[in-house]
Amino acid sequence: MHNQPTAFTVVVPSYNQGRFIDETLESLLSQQYPSLEILVMDGGSTDDTVERLKRFGDRICWVSEKDKGQSDAIAKGFAHARHEWISWLNSDDVQCNRALWAVNDIITNTPGVEVVVGQGHYMDEDGSNPRPYPTIATGAGIDISKELFEKGYLAQPSVFFHKQAYQQIGGIDPSLQFCMDYDLWVRFALGGRHIAPCNVDISGNRWYAATKTAGQLLGLLAEVSAIQVRHFGCVSPYFVQAVSDNLYQTFHGHQYGDDHHVLYRVLYFKTVWVWFNARRPLYCLRGLLCETIAKSGPIVGDKLMFGDWWAGFKKVISARRAG
């Protein structure tokens, strides 16, 4: 048992997010956690971010200088972290529900834990409309690397990890622009790190048109697919569908509308499947024959059955004959 609260360093990468930075920092400071270091790594903002940071005085540490992007800022922050447990909180996100205290409880009561995964929620630009952040299961007996391959993400602002474990897996990859978090989680899982769940909603992640993730979704999906190839040798049906649906909407749906969309989504899916997985012939062939889309989007389950596909195909043929 720990006699003292766990010491945390939270790195806040920032660039021109002055309108959000006060709320982000206050979400940390208002918890009145006794062992907290806040490092704001600002990329040389040209808005009022620096003026706002100055108002916090010695309650935070900060630097404002040009960097090579978000991953670089986070890596530099972690390199200067004084405390043994670290996390990062983007400058437009927030912690909630006494996040640091909740994570401390897990660390205190879970011997040997190296990574703590909490729950989180998405919210609109103004902080309204909270909805759950889909997070894979991380409890005892769960193959977390399989969950990450098949189903996707953890709520990034709700993940905390021991600095030594972070260093031992090689740290954050500064070459990644979008999915440095996913890459890190996969390496934690494949490296056999002790990962424990925190079943509390401890963060809010803003989702709006101007965010890097929302505004460049195809680039994000391409990067996460490359990460899957790097670590697993192939791409899962979940991400193949996410990419193929995005391409369908971009190059087909916008051009021709949603007529016969199920058939065309399947064709896009099969094409992307071969494109991404040809380097693994048996996996590629099995998926080409057996894998298909989920009816309502890239969701595990809810699979389109052969009868659905065949009905859509007949509908297209009938329409073409009638035309």
N, C-alpha and C positions, 0 to 999 in steps of 0.2 A: 504493500500500500504506500502511496506517496503521502508524505507529511505536508508538502508544500504544493500549491497549484502548479500545474504544468506551465512552463514558460513558452510562449508563442511569439513567433515573428510572422507578421502578415505583410506581404509585399503588395503594393498597390501600383500596378503599371498604369500610366496616365498619359493622355495626349489630347489636348483641347476638349476636355470634358468638365470645364469649370461649372457648368450648370448642374452637374451631378455630384461633384467631388465632395461638397460639404455633407450631403446626406450619406455618402459612402463612408466617410471618416467618422461621422457622428454615430453611425451604426456600430462601429467598433468601440469608440470611446464611451458611448453611453452604457455599455455593459459593465463598466467600472471593474474590469478584470485586473487583478493586481500585477500580473507578470506578462505584459504585452508590449512588444516593440512594433511600431508601424513604420514601414519604409515606403515612401512614395517615390517611385522611379518615373519622373516625368520626362517625356521625350522632347523637351524644348517647346512647350505649348506657347501659342501666340495669342490665346484668349486670356481670360482673367484668372486662369488656374493658379499661377504663381502668387498673385496677390491674395488669393483665398488660402493657399497653403501657409503663407506668412502669418495669417491670423490665428493659426492653431498653436503658434509658439513652440515651446519645447515638448508639447504633448505628442508630436510626431517628428520623424526625421525625413528629410526629403532632399532630392537633388533634381535639377532641371537642366538637361543637356541633350543634345542630339544622340539618338541611339539607332540601332539597326532594325527596330521594330519591337513588337510586343514580347516575343520570345527572348530577345536580347535583354530587354529591360527586366524581365522576370529573373533570368539567369543572373544578371548582375546584382539584383536585390538579394537573391538567395545566397550569393557568394559573400555578402556582407552581413547576413543574418547572425545575430548574437545568440539566439535561443535554439533549443534542440528540436522544437516542433515548428514546422513552417507551412504556410499556405499562401495563395494569392487571391486577391479580391479585385476584380476589374473596377475601374474608376466610375462606372455607371451601375454597378451592382451593390447589394447591401447584405449584411448579416442580420439575422433576426432571431427571436426566441432564445436570447442569451446563448448564442452559438458557442462561444468560447467555453462557457461553463458546461454546456452539454457535452462538448468534445472532451473536456477535462475529465468528466465523469467516466466516459468510455475508457480513456487511457488509464485512469486510476484503477479501474476494476477489470482490466483485461491485460493480464501479464503477457509481455512480449509483443504487444501490438505495435505495428510499424506504420500502418495507414488506417485512418478513420474516414469512413464514407457516410456523410449525412444525407438527408433528403433536402429538397429545395423546390422552388416554384419559379415559373416564368411570370412576368408582369409586363404591362404596357409601359410606354415611355414615361407616363406620369405616375407610375407606381400602382395603377389600378388594375383590375381584372386579373387577379392572381389565379394561376392554374398549375397543376402539378408538373414538375420537371420529371419526365420519364427517367427512372434510374434503375439499373439492373439490380438483381438480388445479390447481396454480398454476405449472407449469413453463413453459419457453420455448415460444412459439408457441401457447399456450392462450388462448382468449378468456375471460378470468376473469369479465367481466360476464355473459356467457352462462352460464357455470358457476354463478354465484351466482343467476341467475334460475331456471335449470332444476333445480338440485340442492340449493341451500340454503347451508349454513354453513361457516365456518372454526372451528377450535378457538380460541375467544376468548383463553384465557390463554396461547396459544402465538403470538400476533401482536404484533409490535413495529413501530413506525413512527417516522419522523423527525418531530420537532416542527414543522418548517416545513411539511412536506407536510400534516400534520394541520391546521394553521392555515389553509393555503391552500384546503382544501376546506370550511372553515367550522366545523371542530371537531365535537364531539359534540352531538347534538340533545337538550337537557335536557327536552324535552316527552315523550320516549319513556320508557316504564317497563320494557319487556322487551327490545326488540330494537335498542337503541342501537348495539350492535356490528354487527349485520347492516347497518343503515343506513350506518354508517361504512365498512364494507368495500365496499358498492356504490358509494359516492361516490369511494372510492379508485380502484376499477376504472373507473368511467365517466369519471373525471378523468384517466385515462391514466397513473397513477402506476406507477413501476417496482416491481413486486412479485416477490419471489424466494422460492423454497421453501427450507425447512430440513427435510430428511427425517429428523428425529430426534423421538422422543416427548419433549417438553420440559415437559408440564404434566399435572396430574391435576385433573379437574373432578368434584366430588361431585354425585351425583344421588340425591336421597332425597325423601320425600314433603313435607317441610317447606320445600324450596327454592322460591323464587319461581317459577322456571321450571316445575318439576314440578307445583306446586300450582295453577297458574293457566294451564294449557296452552292453553285456548281463547282467553284474553286475549292470550297470546303470538302465537298463530296469526293472530288478527285484526289485531294490530299489524303483523306481518311482511307480511300481505297488503296492508295500507294502504301500507306502504313500497314494495311492488312496484308498486302503482298509481301512486304518486307518481313513481317513477323510471323505470318501464318502460311505464306506461300500461295494464297488464293484470296478471293473476295467473297464474302458471305452473300446469300440471297437478299438479306435486308438492304445492304448497301448497293448491290446491283440494281435492285428495284428503285432505291432512292435516286440513283444516277439516271436510270432509264426513264423514270417518270419525269424527272426534270428535263431531260432531252426531249421527251415526247411533248411536254407542254411548250417548250421553247421552239421546236422545229416543226411540230405537227399540229398540236392542239390550237396554237395561236393562228395557224394558217388555215386550218380546215374545220375548226370547231370540234365538238365532241362526238360527231357521228362515228359509230363503230369504234368508240375509243377503247373498249376492252380488247378487241382483236389487235389493234395497233399497239396498245401498251404491252401486250404479250410479245409481239414481234420485236419491239424495242428492247424488252427484257432479254429475250433470247440472244439478240445481237450483242448487247453489252456483256451478257454472260460469257459468250465466246471470246469477245475482245479482252476481257479482264482475266479469264481463267484458262486460256489456251495453253499456258505453260504447264498446267497440271492436267494432262490428257484424260485420265480416268475420272477425276473430279469434274472436269469440264463436261465430259460425255454424260455422266450421271445427272448433272444439273440440267443439261440440255434436254434430256429425256424426262426428268422427274420434277424439276423445280419450276415454279410458276409464280405469278404475282399474287399478292393479297388484293382482294377486291377494293379495299378502302385506302390503299396507300402502303408504304413500306412498313408494315406491321408484322411481327411474328405471329403466325396463325392467320385465320380468316382467308385461307388459300382459295384461289379460283380453281374450281373443279373442272375436269375435262368436259363435262356436260355444259358448263357455262361457256367454255371456250368454243366448243362445237356449235352451240346455239348462236354465238356471236358471229362465227365464220359463216354459217348458213344465212344469217341476216344480211351480211355484206354481199354474198353471192346473189341473193334474191333482189337486193336493191340495185345491183349492177345490171341484172337481167331486165328489171323493170325500167331502168333508165335507158 
